[in-house]
Amino acid sequence: MLKSLFSRGPSIPASKLPSANAFVDVVVAGRASRSVSVDAVTPKGIVVRGVIGRSGESAVMLYDTGLGRLRAATKITGANGDRTTLALPSRVTSASSSPGSGGGAQKRQTVRLDALVPGTWRFAPGGKGTGEFVKANIRDISRGGCSLILDRELKRGTSVEVQLRLREGGAPLVLLGEVMRQERIASSGRFSHGLRFHGIRPEEDHAIVEFINRRQAELRSRGLA
């Protein structure tokens, strides 16, 4: 289905394009980079949430897939309401590896892991956590963010702290995140919030990478990845 979806456009495999609800960093006409979420990928282009520029302006996208961190040059083909459409790129290149730099390891580190992890959360106005942590489910963990699943809806731009334990017996990580998107889960009535992490320290980044690689190895050993 995905292969046929793009057969009428540039010959870029679907695996090299961002997926719906993924985060994409976009630089438009030399402006500061913006992180937006993908609403849809169609033969007509990549639709992202928010107005990031004017039709005809050039843009560069940076995003993570199972192949690693990728870069693609494109153009804005339309902006309507709170959505912007970007043309499907004709070429996609790696943005995270170079000859001799261990690109294979980098690819493993940048992937987003679709795993459900129990955790807790609390509000963090001004970047400082306040109040007691409350139980939550956390999934889609990556070095740059995660999905926070709650019974209540949080507004876009809300700052929160999430606490999760990535290794049995290890100390929990407390990470600062910003709500970049939210959507209602029809099957449960709960709300999924896409968080972008801020201020990740090297040891926290290492713990996330280690967790992702460990879980992927477990899935491969069971023939599930």
Order of alpha helices (4+ residues) and beta strands (2+ residues): alpha-beta-beta-beta-beta-beta-beta-beta-alpha-beta-beta-beta-beta-beta-beta-alpha
